[in-house]
Amino acid sequence: MKLRSIVTGTALALLVSGGVLAQDFDLEALIEAAKSEPPLTIYDSTGKIVDMAEGFAAKYGIEATGTKSKATAQMETIIREVRSGNVQTDVSLISDPAAVIGQLLPAGFVESWVPPDLEADILPEARDPLLVVSSPNIFTYNTNLFETCPISNIWQLTEPEWKGRVSMQDPLGKPSYTDWFNQMRSYADDKIKAAYEARYGKPLESEFESATEAFVAALASNGPLLTDSDSSAAEAVAAPGQTEPFVGLVSAAKFRDNEGAGFTLGLCAGMDPIIGFSNATVGVIVKGTNSPNAARLFMHYAMTAEGIAPQAQDGKVSSNTTVGLPDDEPSGVGAHLDEVLHYNPATGLDDWETRQDWQDFWRIHYSR
């Protein structure tokens, strides 16, 4: 059995088969080792990483800089830095789990590390790789135009009444949407099929191999309004003065615009069989970092209620089961998480490998 230390100093934690033995993990030793290392550089696709880095620095007295960067940019930076031997990025929170699973991890550009003292509280499916948070993308409606959500079954989105009046990001530019399609086929296909029969009173008969493909094709052919951002999709649904009835698929984080921008977004609770899907953010440590202990300490911090608080305010759900959403989180999705299709990294490689197929499938069937 091969052992090596991950901290310096008098107290050593032992790394065994890729993970520290829980009984040997010494958080105080990790903190002391981290304090002797260079400042930490952290990237995430949300601006809340700035607040997280500041909170980390204040708690531990370790200089840390958080920077907002899109997942694709983060990956390109990591690959370039590791290949050149000039690693400047220490920790990356990447909202593209399939790409991390399909590209970064197998090529050895990054490593996943689960805090041993928190592992028992982290969902088993979120440990390999470590999923820090899941971001619910949920169906919404305009509470000024409807008393309740006008959609009770996902197949209604494919009907003539809603032709051109479903707003969502373009799957050709948003990989999490093609991952959603693949995750539905992998884990919820029977539910999609059952929802069809519940809506129309007859079994689904289709030219396609799965109910998910039939649904995606029907949705695409119904001409949804495709946008380049969640903000634009949310505006179509519930911006001030909006009089045309839309439903939209947007991040729970957009519900903060109800107060900040006067939006009137409502959550489509109770939709059969799901009210949306979650996209996960993977936390990784870059190979070759000069601050490996500080990087691990930040990952530990991010998996606590204190560390993830800035993102929890936007409805992002920690994989630590002891960490909940704040009571005043504006979307209310916390009460409906069992209605969300949660990302399962077990088929992450398949999500990665089928992206082009799903994009081609969408392109073929999309019609305005």
N, C-alpha and C positions, 0 to 999 in steps of 0.2 A: 504494500500500500504506500503510495507516494504522498509525502507530506511536504508542504512548503508554507512559509509564513506570509501573511498578508499585512501584518503590521510590524513596525520596528519598535525597539524598546525592550523593557524587561518582561512585559506580558505579551505573549504570542498567542494568536488565534491560529488554528490549524485548518488548512484547506484540504478536504478529503473528497476525492471524486467530484470535483467541481463545486462543492458546497462546504461551508464551515460547519463543523460539529456544533450543534446548538449549545451543548453543555460547556464548550470551550470558548464560545464567542464572548469577547470582552469589549463592550461598547466604549468604556472609558479608555481602554488601550487604543482603540481605533481613533477616538477623538484626539488623543495626545499625538499619535502618529500623523494624523491629518494636519495638525497645526504646524508641523515642520516642513510641509510641502508647499510648492508654489501656488499662487492664487488659482481658483477654479473658474473654468469657462463652461457654461451650460447653455444649451439651445433647446428651444421648444417651439411649436407652431402657434402657441398662444402668448400674448403679451403678459399674461399673468406670471410667466416665468421670471419676470423682473422682480415682482413682489416676493416670489418664493426664494430667489437668490438673496435678496436683501434680508429676509427673515432668517435664512440659514446663517448668513454672515453675522447678524446680530446675536444669534443664539450661541454660536460656537467661536466667534472671534476669528473666523477664517474668511479671507477676502474671496468673494465670489461674484461673478458677473453673469446675469441672465440676459439672453438675447432672443428675440422672436425671429424665427426663420421657418420657411415652409419645409415640409418633410423632404421634398425632392432636393432642395438646396442643402439641407443637412446631410443627406446621404452623399451627394457629390463632394461636399467638403471633407467628410470623413474618409472617403475612398482616396481622394487626392492627398490628404495629409498623411495617411498611413503608408501609402505607396511611396511618398517622397521621404518618409522618415522624419517629417517635421510636424509632429502632432501638436496642435494648439487647442483642439476641442477635447474636453475631458468627459463630459456627460452629455448625452443627447436623448431627448424625449421625443420620439418619432411617432407621429400619428398615421403610420402606414405599416402595420404589423406584418402584412404579407410580404412587403419588400424587405423588411428586416429578416424575416424567416427565409425568404427565397434568395437573398443576395448577401446582406451584410454578415450574418452569423456564419453561414457555411464557408464563406471566403475568409473568415477570421479577422475581419475588420473591427469587430466589436465583441464584447462579451456581456452576458446577462448575469446579474448577481442578485440573489434573494437574501435580504437580511435574515440571518438565522433565528434571531429572537422574535421575529414577526411572522415567520413562515407559517406557523400553525393557524394564523388568523387570515392569511392570504388564500383566496380561492385556489383550489388545486389546479384548475385549468389556466390560472393566471401566473403560474410560477415558471414556466419554461416555454418561451422567454417571459420575463417579468412584465406583466401588464400593469402599469401604474394606475391609470384611470380608464374608464370607458365613457365616451361622449354620446349621449342619446340624441339621435336624429329622429324627430317625432312629427307626426301629422298634426297640422294646426288649422284653425279656422278663425274667422273674424267675429269676435263676440259682439260687435256692433251690428252685424248683419244676421246673426243666428243666435238663438237662445242656447242651443246645444250644437255639437258638431253635426253637420249634415251627412257625414259619412259614418256608417256603422259597420260596413264590410269592405275590405280592401278591394274587392272586385268592382265596387261602384266607381272607382277611379278610372275604369276602362269603359264606362258607359257613355252614351252620347250626351247626357246632361252635363258631364264634366269635360267634354272635349275642349282642349285648349285652356282649361281653367284649373289645372294642377301645376303649381310652381315647384320646381326642384332644380338642384344643380345638374349640369350636363354630365351624364356618366362618361362621356368621352374625355372629359377633363378632370373628373373626380374619381380616382380609383376606389375610394371607399364605397361608391355606389355599385361598381361591378363586383366588389367583394361582397356587398350585401346580397346581390343576386346569387352569387355562388354559395353564400352561407344559407340563404333560404332554401336553395336546392338541396344542400347537404343536411340541413337540420330541421326544416319546417315544411318540406314539400307536401307531406300528408295533410298538414294543417291548411295549406293553401288550397289543396284539392277539396278538403271538407268545407272550407268557406265558400267555394264555388257552389257546391251542392246546397249549402244552407241558403244561399242567395237566390238560386234559380230553381231549386226543387228537382234537380236532375244531376246525375253524375257528369263530371267533366269529360268531354270527348274532344280530343285534340290531335293534331298532326305531330305534336312535339312529344319528346320522351318524358318530360316532367311537367307537373302543374306550374312550377315556377317559370319555366320557359314560356308556357302559354300565357301566364300573367304578364311577364315582362314584354312579350310581343304585343299583347293587347294594350298595355299601358303606353308603349312607344307609339303605336298606331293611332292612339287617341290624342296625339299632339300636345303633350304637356309643355308648359312654358319653361324653357330651359334657361338657366342663369349661370353666371360665373362666380356667384358667391351666395352664402346663406343670407346675407343682408338683402340682396336683391329679391331672393325668393320670399323672404319675410315681408318686404315692402309690398309685393304683389298681393299678399293676403290681407295685411292689416295696417298698412301705413295710414296716417291721419287723412281723412277725406276719401278713403277708398270706398267706392260704392258697388264695384263689380265683385260678385261672390267668387272667391277662389278658395281652394284648400292648398296647403303647402307642406312640403317635407323640409324641415329646417332643424338646425341644432337647438337644443334646449337653451344654449347660451343666448340666443336671440331674444328670449323672453325678457331680458333686462331692458330691451328697448320699449317695453310697455310703459315703464316709468321714465326712462331717459329720453325717448323720442315720441312718446304719445301713441305707441302702437297698441293694438287691441288683439293680441294673439291669444288664442285659447287652445288648450290641449284636447286632442281627439281621443279621449279615454274610451275604452271599451270596444275599439274597433276589432272586428273578427278577421284574422286571428292574431294580428299584431298591430301595435300603434306606431311602429317604427323599428329602427335598429340602432345598435351601439357600435361605434367605431372606437377601437382601443388605441391607446398610446403606449408604446413599448419604451421602457427605460433601459438604456445600454451605456456601458462604459467603453470608451474607445481604447483599442489596443495601443500600447505605447505611451499612454498618458504619463506625465511626470508627477501626477498627483493621484495615484491609485487609491490611497486610503481616504483622501478627501472626497474622491468620487464615490466611493462606497458609503461614506458618511452621508453624502447628499442623497443617495438612493434610499438610505435608511430614513432620512428626514422626510423625503417625498412620500413615503409609505405611512406616515403618521397623520393624524387629524390636523395637527398644527402645521405641518409642512404643506399639505394639499389644500388647506383652507381657501386660498385665493381661487383655485379652480372649482372647488365644491360650490362656491357661490354661483357658478355658471351651470350648475346641474351636472357636473362631471363626477362620476361615481368611482370612488377608490376601490381597488381590488382587495383592500384590507376590510374584512367584514365587520370590524369593530368601528369603522369610520362611516358615519352617515352624512346625509346632506343637511345643510342648515334648515331650520324651520321656515325661514323667510326666502328660501330659494324660489324664484318667481314662476317657474314653469309648473311646479307641482308634480314633476315626473317621479319624485321619490316614492309617491304612493302607488305608482303604476309600473314599477320596474319589472314585475313579472309579466307584463304585457309587451315588453321590448325584446326583440331578438338580439341576444347578447353575442358579441364576437367570440368565437371559439378558435383559438390558434391551432388546434389539432389538425385542421385542414388549411392552415395558412399557406403551405407550399402549393396546394391545389388552387387556392385563391390567386396566388401569384402567377401560376402557369396558365390559368384560364382567362386572365384579364383581356388579352387580345381577342379571344373567342367571344367573350361577352360584349366587348366594344363593337366587334363586327356584327354581332347579333342585333344589338341596339341600332346600329347604323342602318342595317337592312330594313328594320321594321318601323323606324321612326318616320312619322308623317305629320305635317301641319295641316 
